[in-house]
Structure formats: structure tokens, C-alpha cells
Amino acid sequence: MAELINLRQRRKAKARAEAEAKAAENRHLHGRTLAEKRAAKDEAVRLEKHVEAHKRED
């Protein structure tokens, strides 16, 4: 005899799996580690200080 399945549950499980796959793809494409974010912030602060140090006074 064939195995009975609930189609609603299968559709929801498939949708969850697709959503997780899409989320994983987005994390890979757009995600940055905390260390990368901090390094970028530190670099921006360093560059801003460099520019400020070289401004002329009126």
C-alpha cells in the first residue's frame, strides 16, 4: 500500500527549505563578519583623522 502524505505539510516544508536556501545565499553574498565590519569602521576613522589633520586653518 502507498504511503499517505499530507500535501499541505509538504508544501510548507518545501517553502521553508527554499527560504532557508535563499537566506544562505544572501548571507554568503552580503554578509560580513564582525571583524570585517570593525576593520572597515577603524579604517574610516583613521582616514577621517588623516584628512582632519591636514586641513588648513583660516
N, CA, C, O and CB atoms as a CASP TS submission, in Angstrom:
PFRMAT TS
TARGET T0000
AUTHOR 0000-0000-0000
METHOD Language model
MODEL 1
PARENT N/A
ATOM      1  N   MET     1       0.839  -1.178   0.000  1.00  0.00           N
ATOM      2  CA  MET     1       0.000   0.000   0.000  1.00  0.00           C
ATOM      3  C   MET     1       0.888   1.247   0.000  1.00  0.00           C
ATOM      4  O   MET     1       1.977   1.246   0.574  1.00  0.00           O
ATOM      5  CB  MET     1      -0.957  -0.005   1.219  1.00  0.00           C
ATOM      6  N   ALA     2       0.422   2.277  -0.631  1.00  0.00           N
ATOM      7  CA  ALA     2       1.193   3.511  -0.764  1.00  0.00           C
ATOM      8  C   ALA     2       1.222   4.271   0.561  1.00  0.00           C
ATOM      9  O   ALA     2       0.312   4.166   1.383  1.00  0.00           O
ATOM     10  CB  ALA     2       0.605   4.399  -1.876  1.00  0.00           C
ATOM     11  N   GLU     3       2.285   5.030   0.736  1.00  0.00           N
ATOM     12  CA  GLU     3       2.423   5.852   1.941  1.00  0.00           C
ATOM     13  C   GLU     3       1.574   7.107   1.787  1.00  0.00           C
ATOM     14  O   GLU     3       1.625   7.773   0.753  1.00  0.00           O
ATOM     15  CB  GLU     3       3.914   6.225   2.200  1.00  0.00           C
ATOM     16  N   LEU     4       0.800   7.427   2.805  1.00  0.00           N
ATOM     17  CA  LEU     4      -0.030   8.613   2.778  1.00  0.00           C
ATOM     18  C   LEU     4       0.810   9.824   3.170  1.00  0.00           C
ATOM     19  O   LEU     4       1.612   9.765   4.102  1.00  0.00           O
ATOM     20  CB  LEU     4      -1.246   8.455   3.717  1.00  0.00           C
ATOM     21  N   ILE     5       0.612  10.923   2.443  1.00  0.00           N
ATOM     22  CA  ILE     5       1.336  12.155   2.758  1.00  0.00           C
ATOM     23  C   ILE     5       0.347  13.304   2.829  1.00  0.00           C
ATOM     24  O   ILE     5      -0.691  13.290   2.167  1.00  0.00           O
ATOM     25  CB  ILE     5       2.442  12.444   1.705  1.00  0.00           C
ATOM     26  N   ASN     6       0.674  14.276   3.620  1.00  0.00           N
ATOM     27  CA  ASN     6      -0.141  15.475   3.734  1.00  0.00           C
ATOM     28  C   ASN     6       0.469  16.525   2.811  1.00  0.00           C
ATOM     29  O   ASN     6       1.578  17.001   3.052  1.00  0.00           O
ATOM     30  CB  ASN     6      -0.219  15.987   5.224  1.00  0.00           C
ATOM     31  N   LEU     7      -0.245  16.878   1.773  1.00  0.00           N
ATOM     32  CA  LEU     7       0.292  17.799   0.768  1.00  0.00           C
ATOM     33  C   LEU     7       0.543  19.183   1.339  1.00  0.00           C
ATOM     34  O   LEU     7       1.504  19.843   0.944  1.00  0.00           O
ATOM     35  CB  LEU     7      -0.657  17.900  -0.409  1.00  0.00           C
ATOM     36  N   ARG     8      -0.298  19.639   2.259  1.00  0.00           N
ATOM     37  CA  ARG     8      -0.103  20.957   2.873  1.00  0.00           C
ATOM     38  C   ARG     8       1.222  20.990   3.630  1.00  0.00           C
ATOM     39  O   ARG     8       1.975  21.958   3.522  1.00  0.00           O
ATOM     40  CB  ARG     8      -1.279  21.300   3.828  1.00  0.00           C
ATOM     41  N   GLN     9       1.505  19.956   4.382  1.00  0.00           N
ATOM     42  CA  GLN     9       2.764  19.899   5.127  1.00  0.00           C
ATOM     43  C   GLN     9       3.953  19.827   4.182  1.00  0.00           C
ATOM     44  O   GLN     9       4.988  20.441   4.440  1.00  0.00           O
ATOM     45  CB  GLN     9       2.774  18.697   6.075  1.00  0.00           C
ATOM     46  N   ARG    10       3.815  19.085   3.093  1.00  0.00           N
ATOM     47  CA  ARG    10       4.907  19.002   2.112  1.00  0.00           C
ATOM     48  C   ARG    10       5.180  20.345   1.463  1.00  0.00           C
ATOM     49  O   ARG    10       6.335  20.722   1.267  1.00  0.00           O
ATOM     50  CB  ARG    10       4.579  17.971   1.038  1.00  0.00           C
ATOM     51  N   ARG    11       4.102  21.081   1.123  1.00  0.00           N
ATOM     52  CA  ARG    11       4.275  22.404   0.506  1.00  0.00           C
ATOM     53  C   ARG    11       4.967  23.355   1.464  1.00  0.00           C
ATOM     54  O   ARG    11       5.867  24.097   1.070  1.00  0.00           O
ATOM     55  CB  ARG    11       2.920  22.988   0.075  1.00  0.00           C
ATOM     56  N   LYS    12       4.549  23.333   2.721  1.00  0.00           N
ATOM     57  CA  LYS    12       5.166  24.213   3.713  1.00  0.00           C
ATOM     58  C   LYS    12       6.626  23.843   3.944  1.00  0.00           C
ATOM     59  O   LYS    12       7.473  24.727   4.071  1.00  0.00           O
ATOM     60  CB  LYS    12       4.394  24.152   5.034  1.00  0.00           C
ATOM     61  N   ALA    13       6.927  22.568   4.000  1.00  0.00           N
ATOM     62  CA  ALA    13       8.314  22.125   4.195  1.00  0.00           C
ATOM     63  C   ALA    13       9.177  22.554   3.012  1.00  0.00           C
ATOM     64  O   ALA    13      10.317  22.984   3.187  1.00  0.00           O
ATOM     65  CB  ALA    13       8.379  20.587   4.377  1.00  0.00           C
ATOM     66  N   LYS    14       8.627  22.433   1.815  1.00  0.00           N
ATOM     67  CA  LYS    14       9.366  22.846   0.619  1.00  0.00           C
ATOM     68  C   LYS    14       9.610  24.355   0.634  1.00  0.00           C
ATOM     69  O   LYS    14      10.702  24.808   0.291  1.00  0.00           O
ATOM     70  CB  LYS    14       8.598  22.441  -0.659  1.00  0.00           C
ATOM     71  N   ALA    15       8.605  25.133   1.028  1.00  0.00           N
ATOM     72  CA  ALA    15       8.748  26.594   1.091  1.00  0.00           C
ATOM     73  C   ALA    15       9.794  26.986   2.131  1.00  0.00           C
ATOM     74  O   ALA    15      10.590  27.895   1.899  1.00  0.00           O
ATOM     75  CB  ALA    15       7.393  27.260   1.422  1.00  0.00           C
ATOM     76  N   ARG    16       9.794  26.297   3.286  1.00  0.00           N
ATOM     77  CA  ARG    16      10.799  26.595   4.315  1.00  0.00           C
ATOM     78  C   ARG    16      12.198  26.276   3.807  1.00  0.00           C
ATOM     79  O   ARG    16      13.131  27.043   4.041  1.00  0.00           O
ATOM     80  CB  ARG    16      10.510  25.800   5.603  1.00  0.00           C
ATOM     81  N   ALA    17      12.352  25.169   3.124  1.00  0.00           N
ATOM     82  CA  ALA    17      13.664  24.786   2.600  1.00  0.00           C
ATOM     83  C   ALA    17      14.150  25.792   1.562  1.00  0.00           C
ATOM     84  O   ALA    17      15.327  26.151   1.547  1.00  0.00           O
ATOM     85  CB  ALA    17      13.606  23.379   1.986  1.00  0.00           C
ATOM     86  N   GLU    18      13.248  26.246   0.698  1.00  0.00           N
ATOM     87  CA  GLU    18      13.627  27.239  -0.308  1.00  0.00           C
ATOM     88  C   GLU    18      13.993  28.566   0.339  1.00  0.00           C
ATOM     89  O   GLU    18      14.942  29.224  -0.089  1.00  0.00           O
ATOM     90  CB  GLU    18      12.493  27.442  -1.310  1.00  0.00           C
ATOM     91  N   ALA    19      13.249  28.966   1.365  1.00  0.00           N
ATOM     92  CA  ALA    19      13.541  30.214   2.064  1.00  0.00           C
ATOM     93  C   ALA    19      14.895  30.134   2.761  1.00  0.00           C
ATOM     94  O   ALA    19      15.655  31.103   2.757  1.00  0.00           O
ATOM     95  CB  ALA    19      12.434  30.533   3.084  1.00  0.00           C
ATOM     96  N   GLU    20      15.196  28.998   3.351  1.00  0.00           N
ATOM     97  CA  GLU    20      16.495  28.827   4.016  1.00  0.00           C
ATOM     98  C   GLU    20      17.632  28.860   2.997  1.00  0.00           C
ATOM     99  O   GLU    20      18.688  29.432   3.265  1.00  0.00           O
ATOM    100  CB  GLU    20      16.530  27.500   4.806  1.00  0.00           C
ATOM    101  N   ALA    21      17.424  28.255   1.845  1.00  0.00           N
ATOM    102  CA  ALA    21      18.449  28.270   0.795  1.00  0.00           C
ATOM    103  C   ALA    21      18.686  29.703   0.309  1.00  0.00           C
ATOM    104  O   ALA    21      19.829  30.105   0.095  1.00  0.00           O
ATOM    105  CB  ALA    21      18.031  27.357  -0.393  1.00  0.00           C
ATOM    106  N   LYS    22      17.609  30.470   0.136  1.00  0.00           N
ATOM    107  CA  LYS    22      17.735  31.862  -0.297  1.00  0.00           C
ATOM    108  C   LYS    22      18.452  32.689   0.771  1.00  0.00           C
ATOM    109  O   LYS    22      19.288  33.533   0.448  1.00  0.00           O
ATOM    110  CB  LYS    22      16.344  32.464  -0.600  1.00  0.00           C
ATOM    111  N   ALA    23      18.124  32.446   2.047  1.00  0.00           N
ATOM    112  CA  ALA    23      18.769  33.176   3.139  1.00  0.00           C
ATOM    113  C   ALA    23      20.257  32.847   3.193  1.00  0.00           C
ATOM    114  O   ALA    23      21.079  33.735   3.417  1.00  0.00           O
ATOM    115  CB  ALA    23      18.099  32.842   4.486  1.00  0.00           C
ATOM    116  N   ALA    24      20.602  31.601   2.993  1.00  0.00           N
ATOM    117  CA  ALA    24      22.009  31.207   2.997  1.00  0.00           C
ATOM    118  C   ALA    24      22.761  31.884   1.850  1.00  0.00           C
ATOM    119  O   ALA    24      23.896  32.327   2.023  1.00  0.00           O
ATOM    120  CB  ALA    24      22.139  29.675   2.892  1.00  0.00           C
ATOM    121  N   GLU    25      22.135  31.960   0.700  1.00  0.00           N
ATOM    122  CA  GLU    25      22.746  32.632  -0.454  1.00  0.00           C
ATOM    123  C   GLU    25      22.963  34.113  -0.153  1.00  0.00           C
ATOM    124  O   GLU    25      24.020  34.662  -0.465  1.00  0.00           O
ATOM    125  CB  GLU    25      21.861  32.467  -1.715  1.00  0.00           C
ATOM    126  N   ASN    26      21.968  34.761   0.452  1.00  0.00           N
ATOM    127  CA  ASN    26      22.090  36.183   0.786  1.00  0.00           C
ATOM    128  C   ASN    26      23.171  36.405   1.834  1.00  0.00           C
ATOM    129  O   ASN    26      23.918  37.381   1.749  1.00  0.00           O
ATOM    130  CB  ASN    26      20.752  36.734   1.288  1.00  0.00           C
ATOM    131  N   ARG    27      23.268  35.512   2.827  1.00  0.00           N
ATOM    132  CA  ARG    27      24.324  35.649   3.828  1.00  0.00           C
ATOM    133  C   ARG    27      25.690  35.538   3.174  1.00  0.00           C
ATOM    134  O   ARG    27      26.627  36.244   3.546  1.00  0.00           O
ATOM    135  CB  ARG    27      24.173  34.586   4.928  1.00  0.00           C
ATOM    136  N   HIS    28      25.795  34.658   2.209  1.00  0.00           N
ATOM    137  CA  HIS    28      27.066  34.493   1.510  1.00  0.00           C
ATOM    138  C   HIS    28      27.404  35.727   0.677  1.00  0.00           C
ATOM    139  O   HIS    28      28.553  36.167   0.654  1.00  0.00           O
ATOM    140  CB  HIS    28      27.023  33.253   0.617  1.00  0.00           C
ATOM    141  N   LEU    29      26.410  36.281  -0.003  1.00  0.00           N
ATOM    142  CA  LEU    29      26.660  37.418  -0.887  1.00  0.00           C
ATOM    143  C   LEU    29      26.855  38.723  -0.122  1.00  0.00           C
ATOM    144  O   LEU    29      27.719  39.522  -0.484  1.00  0.00           O
ATOM    145  CB  LEU    29      25.517  37.569  -1.864  1.00  0.00           C
ATOM    146  N   HIS    30      26.069  38.954   0.930  1.00  0.00           N
ATOM    147  CA  HIS    30      26.041  40.264   1.563  1.00  0.00           C
ATOM    148  C   HIS    30      26.605  40.292   2.972  1.00  0.00           C
ATOM    149  O   HIS    30      26.880  41.366   3.507  1.00  0.00           O
ATOM    150  CB  HIS    30      24.654  40.761   1.593  1.00  0.00           C
ATOM    151  N   GLY    31      26.777  39.164   3.559  1.00  0.00           N
ATOM    152  CA  GLY    31      27.198  39.129   4.954  1.00  0.00           C
ATOM    153  C   GLY    31      28.679  39.431   5.117  1.00  0.00           C
ATOM    154  O   GLY    31      29.506  39.059   4.284  1.00  0.00           O
ATOM    155  N   ARG    32      28.986  40.105   6.195  1.00  0.00           N
ATOM    156  CA  ARG    32      30.377  40.346   6.550  1.00  0.00           C
ATOM    157  C   ARG    32      30.548  39.918   7.992  1.00  0.00           C
ATOM    158  O   ARG    32      29.620  40.005   8.796  1.00  0.00           O
ATOM    159  CB  ARG    32      30.785  41.848   6.344  1.00  0.00           C
ATOM    160  N   THR    33      31.725  39.463   8.302  1.00  0.00           N
ATOM    161  CA  THR    33      31.986  39.058   9.671  1.00  0.00           C
ATOM    162  C   THR    33      32.125  40.296  10.547  1.00  0.00           C
ATOM    163  O   THR    33      32.316  41.408  10.055  1.00  0.00           O
ATOM    164  CB  THR    33      33.254  38.182   9.753  1.00  0.00           C
ATOM    165  N   LEU    34      32.028  40.084  11.834  1.00  0.00           N
ATOM    166  CA  LEU    34      32.167  41.193  12.776  1.00  0.00           C
ATOM    167  C   LEU    34      33.551  41.822  12.654  1.00  0.00           C
ATOM    168  O   LEU    34      33.687  43.043  12.737  1.00  0.00           O
ATOM    169  CB  LEU    34      31.922  40.712  14.221  1.00  0.00           C
ATOM    170  N   ALA    35      34.568  41.007  12.459  1.00  0.00           N
ATOM    171  CA  ALA    35      35.924  41.521  12.311  1.00  0.00           C
ATOM    172  C   ALA    35      36.041  42.402  11.063  1.00  0.00           C
ATOM    173  O   ALA    35      36.712  43.434  11.095  1.00  0.00           O
ATOM    174  CB  ALA    35      36.929  40.361  12.240  1.00  0.00           C
ATOM    175  N   GLU    36      35.398  42.006   9.979  1.00  0.00           N
ATOM    176  CA  GLU    36      35.443  42.812   8.757  1.00  0.00           C
ATOM    177  C   GLU    36      34.737  44.153   8.964  1.00  0.00           C
ATOM    178  O   GLU    36      35.213  45.189   8.501  1.00  0.00           O
ATOM    179  CB  GLU    36      34.797  42.047   7.584  1.00  0.00           C
ATOM    180  N   LYS    37      33.594  44.126   9.664  1.00  0.00           N
ATOM    181  CA  LYS    37      32.873  45.365   9.934  1.00  0.00           C
ATOM    182  C   LYS    37      33.704  46.301  10.805  1.00  0.00           C
ATOM    183  O   LYS    37      33.767  47.503  10.547  1.00  0.00           O
ATOM    184  CB  LYS    37      31.533  45.067  10.610  1.00  0.00           C
ATOM    185  N   ARG    38      34.339  45.751  11.835  1.00  0.00           N
ATOM    186  CA  ARG    38      35.168  46.579  12.716  1.00  0.00           C
ATOM    187  C   ARG    38      36.380  47.131  11.975  1.00  0.00           C
ATOM    188  O   ARG    38      36.761  48.283  12.183  1.00  0.00           O
ATOM    189  CB  ARG    38      35.624  45.771  13.935  1.00  0.00           C
ATOM    190  N   ALA    39      36.984  46.326  11.120  1.00  0.00           N
ATOM    191  CA  ALA    39      38.141  46.784  10.358  1.00  0.00           C
ATOM    192  C   ALA    39      37.751  47.934   9.429  1.00  0.00           C
ATOM    193  O   ALA    39      38.496  48.904   9.299  1.00  0.00           O
ATOM    194  CB  ALA    39      38.746  45.623   9.548  1.00  0.00           C
ATOM    195  N   ALA    40      36.603  47.832   8.793  1.00  0.00           N
ATOM    196  CA  ALA    40      36.139  48.891   7.905  1.00  0.00           C
ATOM    197  C   ALA    40      35.860  50.174   8.686  1.00  0.00           C
ATOM    198  O   ALA    40      36.177  51.272   8.228  1.00  0.00           O
ATOM    199  CB  ALA    40      34.880  48.444   7.152  1.00  0.00           C
ATOM    200  N   LYS    41      35.263  50.024   9.871  1.00  0.00           N
ATOM    201  CA  LYS    41      34.972  51.196  10.705  1.00  0.00           C
ATOM    202  C   LYS    41      36.268  51.848  11.168  1.00  0.00           C
ATOM    203  O   LYS    41      36.389  53.072  11.130  1.00  0.00           O
ATOM    204  CB  LYS    41      34.105  50.801  11.924  1.00  0.00           C
ATOM    205  N   ASP    42      37.240  51.048  11.605  1.00  0.00           N
ATOM    206  CA  ASP    42      38.523  51.582  12.053  1.00  0.00           C
ATOM    207  C   ASP    42      39.247  52.301  10.919  1.00  0.00           C
ATOM    208  O   ASP    42      39.862  53.346  11.129  1.00  0.00           O
ATOM    209  CB  ASP    42      39.400  50.459  12.610  1.00  0.00           C
ATOM    210  N   GLU    43      39.173  51.741   9.729  1.00  0.00           N
ATOM    211  CA  GLU    43      39.805  52.354   8.565  1.00  0.00           C
ATOM    212  C   GLU    43      39.155  53.701   8.250  1.00  0.00           C
ATOM    213  O   GLU    43      39.850  54.666   7.931  1.00  0.00           O
ATOM    214  CB  GLU    43      39.715  51.418   7.345  1.00  0.00           C
ATOM    215  N   ALA    44      37.835  53.769   8.339  1.00  0.00           N
ATOM    216  CA  ALA    44      37.134  55.029   8.078  1.00  0.00           C
ATOM    217  C   ALA    44      37.523  56.085   9.108  1.00  0.00           C
ATOM    218  O   ALA    44      37.729  57.245   8.755  1.00  0.00           O
ATOM    219  CB  ALA    44      35.608  54.813   8.090  1.00  0.00           C
ATOM    220  N   VAL    45      37.623  55.699  10.361  1.00  0.00           N
ATOM    221  CA  VAL    45      38.019  56.637  11.412  1.00  0.00           C
ATOM    222  C   VAL    45      39.446  57.117  11.176  1.00  0.00           C
ATOM    223  O   VAL    45      39.738  58.303  11.328  1.00  0.00           O
ATOM    224  CB  VAL    45      37.895  55.981  12.806  1.00  0.00           C
ATOM    225  N   ARG    46      40.332  56.200  10.804  1.00  0.00           N
ATOM    226  CA  ARG    46      41.726  56.563  10.548  1.00  0.00           C
ATOM    227  C   ARG    46      41.827  57.543   9.385  1.00  0.00           C
ATOM    228  O   ARG    46      42.579  58.515   9.462  1.00  0.00           O
ATOM    229  CB  ARG    46      42.563  55.310  10.258  1.00  0.00           C
ATOM    230  N   LEU    47      41.091  57.305   8.326  1.00  0.00           N
ATOM    231  CA  LEU    47      41.118  58.208   7.173  1.00  0.00           C
ATOM    232  C   LEU    47      40.537  59.573   7.513  1.00  0.00           C
ATOM    233  O   LEU    47      41.050  60.594   7.058  1.00  0.00           O
ATOM    234  CB  LEU    47      40.352  57.597   6.006  1.00  0.00           C
ATOM    235  N   GLU    48      39.473  59.601   8.308  1.00  0.00           N
ATOM    236  CA  GLU    48      38.884  60.872   8.710  1.00  0.00           C
ATOM    237  C   GLU    48      39.867  61.685   9.543  1.00  0.00           C
ATOM    238  O   GLU    48      39.977  62.896   9.351  1.00  0.00           O
ATOM    239  CB  GLU    48      37.592  60.638   9.496  1.00  0.00           C
ATOM    240  N   LYS    49      40.575  61.049  10.455  1.00  0.00           N
ATOM    241  CA  LYS    49      41.579  61.744  11.269  1.00  0.00           C
ATOM    242  C   LYS    49      42.714  62.266  10.390  1.00  0.00           C
ATOM    243  O   LYS    49      43.236  63.355  10.627  1.00  0.00           O
ATOM    244  CB  LYS    49      42.140  60.803  12.360  1.00  0.00           C
ATOM    245  N   HIS    50      43.087  61.499   9.391  1.00  0.00           N
ATOM    246  CA  HIS    50      44.161  61.899   8.481  1.00  0.00           C
ATOM    247  C   HIS    50      43.758  63.172   7.720  1.00  0.00           C
ATOM    248  O   HIS    50      44.552  64.102   7.585  1.00  0.00           O
ATOM    249  CB  HIS    50      44.493  60.749   7.484  1.00  0.00           C
ATOM    250  N   VAL    51      42.527  63.196   7.234  1.00  0.00           N
ATOM    251  CA  VAL    51      42.042  64.364   6.496  1.00  0.00           C
ATOM    252  C   VAL    51      41.952  65.579   7.424  1.00  0.00           C
ATOM    253  O   VAL    51      42.361  66.680   7.055  1.00  0.00           O
ATOM    254  CB  VAL    51      40.661  64.069   5.857  1.00  0.00           C
ATOM    255  N   GLU    52      41.422  65.373   8.612  1.00  0.00           N
ATOM    256  CA  GLU    52      41.295  66.468   9.579  1.00  0.00           C
ATOM    257  C   GLU    52      42.663  67.038   9.956  1.00  0.00           C
ATOM    258  O   GLU    52      42.799  68.246  10.150  1.00  0.00           O
ATOM    259  CB  GLU    52      40.564  65.982  10.841  1.00  0.00           C
ATOM    260  N   ALA    53      43.646  66.199  10.056  1.00  0.00           N
ATOM    261  CA  ALA    53      44.980  66.649  10.455  1.00  0.00           C
ATOM    262  C   ALA    53      45.642  67.522   9.374  1.00  0.00           C
ATOM    263  O   ALA    53      46.523  68.327   9.676  1.00  0.00           O
ATOM    264  CB  ALA    53      45.866  65.439  10.763  1.00  0.00           C
ATOM    265  N   HIS    54      45.220  67.357   8.139  1.00  0.00           N
ATOM    266  CA  HIS    54      45.838  68.096   7.037  1.00  0.00           C
ATOM    267  C   HIS    54      45.043  69.300   6.564  1.00  0.00           C
ATOM    268  O   HIS    54      45.403  69.931   5.570  1.00  0.00           O
ATOM    269  CB  HIS    54      46.049  67.184   5.892  1.00  0.00           C
ATOM    270  N   LYS    55      43.968  69.623   7.266  1.00  0.00           N
ATOM    271  CA  LYS    55      43.187  70.799   6.878  1.00  0.00           C
ATOM    272  C   LYS    55      43.915  72.063   7.281  1.00  0.00           C
ATOM    273  O   LYS    55      44.612  72.100   8.295  1.00  0.00           O
ATOM    274  CB  LYS    55      41.789  70.764   7.514  1.00  0.00           C
ATOM    275  N   ARG    56      43.749  73.084   6.489  1.00  0.00           N
ATOM    276  CA  ARG    56      44.351  74.374   6.793  1.00  0.00           C
ATOM    277  C   ARG    56      43.461  75.139   7.745  1.00  0.00           C
ATOM    278  O   ARG    56      42.238  75.000   7.730  1.00  0.00           O
ATOM    279  CB  ARG    56      44.593  75.185   5.513  1.00  0.00           C
ATOM    280  N   GLU    57      44.088  75.941   8.566  1.00  0.00           N
ATOM    281  CA  GLU    57      43.324  76.795   9.450  1.00  0.00           C
ATOM    282  C   GLU    57      43.110  78.128   8.764  1.00  0.00           C
ATOM    283  O   GLU    57      43.963  78.566   7.991  1.00  0.00           O
ATOM    284  CB  GLU    57      44.034  76.974  10.809  1.00  0.00           C
ATOM    285  N   ASP    58      42.001  78.777   9.027  1.00  0.00           N
ATOM    286  CA  ASP    58      41.702  80.077   8.412  1.00  0.00           C
ATOM    287  C   ASP    58      42.481  81.183   9.051  1.00  0.00           C
ATOM    288  O   ASP    58      42.348  82.341   8.654  1.00  0.00           O
ATOM    289  CB  ASP    58      40.231  80.386   8.501  1.00  0.00           C
TER
END
